[in-house]
Amino acid sequence: MTNKIGAGIDIGTYHTKVMIVQSASTDGKPPRIIGTGFAETKGLRHGYIMNRNETAEGLKTALRQAEKAAGVPIRKALVSVGGIGLSSVATFGSAVISRADSEITKLDIEKAVAASNEAITAAASQNRKIIHRIPVQYKVDGRPIVGATPVGMKGAKLEVKTLFIACAEQHLNDLIQAVEDSGVETLDPVASPLAASMVVLNKTQKIAGVVLANIGAETVSIAVFENNIPISLEVFPYGGTNITNDIALGLKVPIEEAEEIKRGSVLSTNYSRRELDKIVIARLHDIFDLVEAHLKKIGRSGLLPAGIVITGGGSRIETIEDLAKASLNLPSRVAKLNFGGNIRDLHDSVWSVCYGLCLLNLAGSDKPFGFDIFAKTKRRAVDWLRQFLP
C-alpha cells in the first residue's frame, strides 16, 4: 500500500513554516517528517495579512525548501488560521424529534445545530467566517448525554450546545488567496490552537481538563479542553514581541540582543538578574491575568486537573512554568515535542501547529477529535455531519 503524504502550512507573524509528512507503514509509529521549510514572514501584523504579495513570496521560499527536502511537490495543504481575529462563541439550539417513533436521527442533530447557528448574534457574526462547528453537549428531553452522540436514542426534544470557531472573513480570504498565489490549494483552514493540540496534548489531558496556551510573536492563543472536546478558544493581542520590547526599553539594549536575553542565550554584567526578572515577570503576569480572566468567564478557574500546557516561541522563556503555576493556581508545564525518528531533531514547539496540520491532513475521515471539526468552506465542502452516522 502506498504511504500517504500530508502537508501543513503555518504562516505566523514573523515566520512561515511548511511541513510534509509521510504516513508510517508500520502501525503505531508516528508519521515521518520528510520535508520542512522555514522563511521570514512579511506582510503580516498581529496575524492579519497587510500585504498579500509579500506573504506569498515568503511562503514560496518555505515551500521550495520543503519540496526539495521531501522530493515531492505540494499541491494541497491544510492551512493554519490564527491572529486576533480568531475567536469562539457557544450557543444553544433545539429541535423537535421528527420521526413518528421518536428515534433521533442525524437530521434532528442537523436542525438543532442549525438552530444554534441562528442563535449567534448579528454583531458576533458580522464580517466573520465560521471555520469549525463543534457539538459540545447534548440533552434529550432535558437530560444530558455524556460520551456519545444521541443518534438512535429516543425522545421528544433534542438540545445541543455548539462551539463555533470563526475568524475575520477578509483575513481568511486573503490567507487562502496568498496560499493559492504560491501554487497550493487550501484543503481547509484550521484554527491554530486545534492543530497544536494534536501534537502537544494527549487524550488523558483533554479528558481531564486542560488549557493549551500558544505564546506567539504578537498573540497568545488559548484552547480549553474537557471530556476530550474543545470547549472554548480565545486569542489575546500580546506575545513574545511585547516581552522583547519591554526588555529593550528597560535595559536600553538593541532589539536583537533583547530577544537573545529573553531566551536566556545572552548573559551580561550590564544589568542585574533581578532587573531582568522584574521586566519579564510583569509582562507574563499581564498575559496570565488574561488567561485567568477567560477561565473565570467560562467557569474553569482553578478547575482543570491537567493544568496549563505552554507552547510556541514564548515557551522558551525561563521560569515561565513556575510563573504560570503561581498565576493560575494550576499544574503547569512547557510542551515537550518528540516527532520520532525524522529527518532532523524538531523538538522546538514552534513546529507544533505545522505538525498538527499534517496529522489532521493524514487523518482524513478518521475524526481524531471524535468528530469532523471542519465547517463547510468554498474550497472543500466537508460534510461535518458524517460523525452522526450510526
N, C-alpha and C positions, 0 to 999 in steps of 0.2 A: 504494500500500500504506500502511495506517495505521501511523504510528510507535508503537512500544511504549512503555509507561510503566512505570517501575520505582521502587519506594520502599524506603528503608532507615531503620531506627530504631536509634540508638545511645544507650543510657541509661548514662551514666557516673556516677561517684560524685558529681561536682559539677555536671555539665552534661548536658542531654538534647538530642540533635541529631536532626533529621529531614531527609531529603533526598528530592527527587523528580527523576528524570531522564527524558529522552525520547531514545529511540534515534535516532541520526543517519540521515537519509535518504540521505546520500552515504557510500559505503563508505570506510573509512579514517579517518573523523572520529570523535572520542570522543563518547559520549552527552552531550547538552546538559542542564545543570542548569537546571530550570525553577522550582524552589522549594526553599527551605530554612527550617528552623525551629530556634530556639535558645532554651532555657529553663533556669532553675536547677533542678537535681535535688534533690528532697527525699525522705527516707525510705530512703537507701542508706548503707551503711558497708562499705568495702573491697569494693565491688561486690555486696554482698548486700542484698536488699530487706528493710528493717526495718519499713516502713510502706507497704503496697501502695496505699492510697488517696492518700497524698501523692505517691507515684511516678506514679500515673495522672494526677493533676492537672497535674504538670509536663509530662508527655507531651502532654496535651490542648492546653496552651499552645503547644508547639512544633508540633504537628500543625496547629493553626489558622493559624499563620504560614506554614507550608509550603504548605498548601492554598490560602490566599489568594493567595500569590505565583504558584503554578502554575495556578490556576483550575480545578483538578480535585480531587476528593475522593480520599482514600486509604482503600481498602477492605482491602488486603492488603499485607504488607511482610515482608521479611527482617529479623530482629532479632539484634543482636549479643549475645554472651554473654562476659562477662569476669569479673574478680574472682579472689580467691584460691582459689575453689572449682573453677577450671578447671585441668585437668591432662591429661597424656597417659601412656600406657603402651604399650610394644611387646611383642608376644608372637608365638610361633611356632605354626603348626599344619600338619598334613599330611593328605593323603588319597590313597588308592589309586585309580588311574585306573579308571573304571567301565566304559568301552567295551571290547568284545572286541578291537577293532583298535588299542587303546592311544591313541587320539586324545583329547586333553584338551578338555573342554567347560566351559561356564560352570558347570555343576552341580558339577564337580570343584573349581573355584575356590570356589564357594559352600561346599562341605563343608570345604575347607581353612581358609577364613576363619572358619567356624563353630567349627572346632577351635581356632583362635587365640583366639576369644572365650571358649571354655571354659577356656583356659589362664590367664585373668585370675583372680587370687586373690580369695577371698571378701572379704578385708579391703580390697582395692583397689576392689571393685565395690559395696560396701555403701553404700546411700543415694546412689548415683551413677547418672547417666543418660548413656549414650553418645550423642553428637551427631554424631560423624564416625567413619567406618571407612575407613582409607586403606591399601591394599596397598602396602608399601614395597619388598619384594623377593620374587622368585620363584626357586625352584630346581626343576629337573626331573631326577630321578634324581641329585640331589646337585650338579648343575651350575647356576650362577647364570644367570638370564635377564636380559639388560640391554636396556632401551629398548622393551620390548613386553610385552603380556600373552601368556601361553602358550597361549591358545586356538588349537587347530588343530595344535599340536605333538604329538609322540608320546612316550610314556614310561610307566613303571610307577608312579612315585610323584611327587606334586606337593607341594612345601613352600612356605609363604608366611609372610612376616613382615608383620604388620599393625600399624599405628599406630592406637590407639583414643584419641580425644579425648572426655573426659567432663567433666561438671560436677555440682555438687550438685543432686540431683533436686528437692528442695524449692525451691531458688532458681529453677530453671528453671520449675517450676510457677507460682511467684509472679510471675515475669517475664512469662510468657505470659498469665497472668490479668490483670496490670496493663495489658498492651497491649490485651487484649480489653475491659477496663473502659473503655478510651479509644475503643472502637468500631472497632478494627482487628484483622483476623485475622493471626496469625503463620503465614506460609508455612513457615518453618523457622528454627530457631536456628542461628547461625553463630558459631564461635569468633572473637573479635575479631582475633587475630593473622592468621588466614587472610584475613579481609576486608581488613585493611590491606595485606596482601601483594599484593593485586590492583592496588593503586594505586602503592605506593612501591618495589616490586621489579620488575625486568624479567626476562625469561626467561634471559638470559645469566647474570645473577647467581644465579638459582635453580639453574641447571645447574652452575655452577662450585662453589657452596657459599657460603652467606651466612646470617648470623643477623640477624633483624629484632627490634629492641628498641623496644617501645612504652612510653614512660615516662608513665604517667597520674598522676592526683592521689594515689592511695593504693596503686597497684600498678604493677609493671613486668612486662609480659608479653613473652616471647621465643618466637620460632619459628625453627627451623633448617631450611634447605632444602638439598637436594643432589640432583643429577640431576633437577631440576625438580619434586621431590616434598618435601613437609614430612616431616621425619624425627623431629622432636621439638618439644615445646611445654611451656612451664613459666611459672608466674606466681609472683612474689615479693611479699611484703607491704610493699614500700617504694615510695615515689613522690615526686612533686614536693612534696607537702604536707610530707613529712618534712624536705625541704631548707628550705622556708619556715619551718617551726617552729624549725629549728636557727638560722636567721638571726635570727629574732625573739628567741630566747633569748640568742644570742651577742652581738648588737648592742644588745639592750634596746630594740627598736623594735616598734610595733604590727604585727600580722599583715598588715594591708593594705599597709603600707609594705615589710615584708619580702618580700612577693610581687613588688612592683614592683622592689625591689633585685635579687631573684633573676633577673628578666628583663632587667636592665640598663637599666630605664626611669627609674630614680632615681639621681642622683649626690648624695652628701652629704659634707661635710667632717667629719661627726661620727664617722666610722670610717675606718680605713685600708683600702686595697685589699688589702693583704696579709692583714689580719684576715678580710675577707670571703672571699677565695680559700681561706683555710685551712678555714673552716667548710664552704663548698660542696664543696671537693675531698674532704674527709673523708667526707661522705655519698655522693658519687658513687663514691668508692673502694669503699664498702660495697656499692653496687649492682653495680658491675662485677666485684667479687670473687664475687658470687653468680652472675653470668653466666659467669665463667671457671670456677667450680666445676662448673656444669652442662655446659659444653663439655668439660671433662675427664671428666666422668661418661659422656658419650656418645662419647668418643674423638675429639673435633674441636677440641681446644685448639690454637690457632695453625695450624689446617689448613683454614681457609675462605678461599679466594683472593679472594672478593668482600667479605670482611670483615664489618663490622657496619654496619647502616643504622639510624639512630635516628629515631624519630617520636614523636608525642604531644606533649602540652603541655610536658613536661620537656625536649624537644629544643631549646627556646628558650634554654636556659642557655648563656651564653658559655663558650667553651673546652671544651665537652663533647666535641667531636670529638677534640681533642688528648688529653684525658684517657682517652677510650675506647681510642684507638690505643695509648697507653702502657700501659694496664692489661691489655689483651687481646693485645697484640702482633699486631694485625690492622689492615688498612686500615679507616678509619672515615669516615663522612660522615653529615650530617643530611639527612633526606629532603627533597627539593625537589619540591613538587607543582605540576602545571600542569593545570588542569581544562579547558583550551581556552577558546574564546570563549563564556563563560557569562554569566549574569545579573549577576555581580559577581566580583571577584577573590577566590578562596578558596584562596590559596596557603598557608594555615595548615595544618599537618599534623594538627591536631586533627580535621579533617574526613576523614581518610584512611579510617577504618573505615566511616563512613557512605557515602562514595562507593564503596568496595569492595563494600558490601552491595548497592548499586544495580546495579553491574556484574554481580554474581553473579545478581541477580534477572533482569536482561535476558538473561543468557547462557542460562538455562534448561537445556536438554539438550545444549548445546554443550560442556560439560565443560571449562572454562578451565584446570583443573588437570591435564587429561588423563584425568580420571576423575570420577565423580559423588561429591562429598565428603559428601553428606548421608546420615545414617543414617535408618532408618525412625522417624518420630515419629507420635504420635496425631493431629497436625494435618495431616500430608500424608505418605502412605505413598510415599516416594520409592524407586523400585527402583534402588538404587545399583549393582546388578549389570548395568545396561544397558551399562556400559563394556566388558563382556566379550563382547558380541555380535560375531561375526565380520563 
